[in-house]
Amino acid sequence: MSWWNEQPLEALTVDQWEALCDGCAKCCLHKLEDAVTSKVYYTKIRCQFMNADTCQCECYDQRSERVPDCIDLKKHEVSSLHWLPSTCAYRLRSEGRPLPEWHYLVSGDRDSVHRAGVSIRGRAISDEFVHPDGYDEHIIKWVE
């Protein structure tokens, strides 16, 4: 049984919820929202605590304290988070869609997300090096 394609998000255990994350780290990219249209634009700027090589948070258990605007997806109705990328496992499952072949729960390989070119590995810079007023200069088109 592939629990990840069958169980609704609200039925997942804590361990299953954590395992569902595909490790792409796109949710840890800074985003800009157009005040008029509400359209969300992704930037190539990542949180300083996102490890650029592993695409894993270096302070995961303390992320809400260290980064006050970090969003804990488990505390939200995923279907209301319109900014989640179209490839996000949480978004896919909230829409009743199966996980893609590159997801490690399907492939058995945590690096398959990187080989498939879905993660931010090698494509993002730390927010330590960019002034917030300059974020608009780093808008990207490779996240949908």
C-alpha positions in Angstrom: 0.0 0.0 0.0 1.3 3.4 -0.9 0.0 5.5 2.0 1.3 8.6 0.4 -1.1 8.4 -2.5 -4.0 7.1 -0.5 -4.3 8.8 2.8 -5.6 12.3 3.1 -3.2 14.9 4.6 -5.3 15.2 7.8 -5.0 11.5 8.4 -1.2 11.4 8.3 0.9 10.8 11.4 3.7 13.3 12.2 6.3 10.9 10.7 4.2 10.4 7.6 3.7 14.2 7.2 7.5 14.8 7.5 8.2 11.9 5.1 5.8 13.5 2.5 8.1 16.5 2.0 9.9 16.0 -1.3 13.0 18.0 -0.2 12.8 20.5 -3.1 13.1 23.5 -0.8 11.0 25.7 -3.1 8.8 26.7 -0.2 12.0 28.2 1.4 12.5 30.7 -1.4 11.5 34.2 -0.7 8.3 35.3 -2.5 6.9 38.6 -3.5 3.2 39.3 -3.8 1.7 41.9 -6.2 -0.5 44.1 -4.0 -3.0 44.7 -6.8 -3.3 41.2 -8.4 -2.2 39.1 -5.5 0.0 37.1 -7.9 3.0 35.5 -6.1 6.4 35.7 -7.7 9.2 33.4 -6.5 12.8 34.7 -6.2 16.0 32.7 -6.3 16.7 33.9 -2.7 16.6 31.2 -0.1 16.4 31.3 3.6 19.8 31.5 5.2 19.1 28.4 7.2 18.4 26.3 4.0 21.5 24.2 3.3 22.3 24.9 -0.4 23.6 21.4 -1.0 21.1 19.2 0.9 18.1 21.5 0.6 17.4 20.8 4.2 16.7 23.3 6.9 19.6 23.6 9.3 17.4 24.7 12.2 14.2 22.8 11.4 13.0 22.3 15.0 13.6 26.0 15.8 12.6 27.5 12.5 9.6 29.3 13.7 11.6 31.0 16.5 14.6 31.8 14.3 12.6 32.9 11.3 9.3 34.4 12.5 7.6 34.4 9.1 8.5 30.8 8.4 5.3 29.0 7.7 4.6 25.6 9.3 2.5 23.9 6.6 1.1 21.4 9.1 -0.7 24.3 10.9 -2.5 25.4 7.8 -5.0 24.1 5.3 -2.7 23.3 2.5 -5.4 23.9 -0.2 -5.5 27.5 1.0 -1.7 28.0 0.4 -2.0 29.1 -3.2 1.7 30.0 -3.4 2.9 26.4 -2.9 4.6 25.2 -6.1 2.7 22.9 -8.5 5.2 20.1 -7.8 4.8 20.3 -4.0 3.9 16.9 -2.5 1.6 18.5 0.0 -0.2 20.5 -2.7 -0.5 17.4 -5.0 -1.9 15.3 -2.2 -4.4 18.1 -1.1 -5.6 18.1 -4.7 -5.9 14.3 -4.7 -3.1 13.8 -7.2 -0.4 11.1 -6.9 3.3 11.8 -6.2 5.6 12.1 -9.2 8.1 9.4 -10.1 11.0 11.6 -8.9 9.6 11.8 -5.3 11.8 9.6 -3.0 8.8 7.8 -1.6 8.2 6.5 -5.1 11.8 6.3 -6.4 13.4 5.2 -3.1 16.2 7.7 -3.7 16.3 11.0 -1.9 18.5 12.5 -4.6 16.0 11.8 -7.4 14.4 15.2 -6.7 17.7 16.9 -7.4 18.5 14.8 -10.5 15.0 15.6 -11.9 15.9 19.3 -11.6 13.0 20.0 -9.3 14.9 21.2 -6.3 16.6 24.6 -5.7 20.0 22.9 -5.4 22.5 25.1 -7.3 19.9 27.6 -8.2 19.4 29.8 -5.2 21.4 32.4 -3.1 21.1 33.0 0.6 19.1 36.0 1.9 22.2 37.0 3.9 23.6 38.4 0.7 20.6 40.3 -0.7 19.0 43.4 0.7 15.2 43.0 0.9 14.8 46.1 -1.3 16.6 44.2 -4.1 14.5 41.0 -4.0 12.5 42.0 -7.1 15.8 41.8 -9.1 15.9 38.1 -8.4 12.4 37.0 -9.6 12.6 33.6 -11.3 10.3 31.8 -13.7 11.3 28.2 -13.0 8.9 27.7 -10.1 5.2 27.2 -11.0 
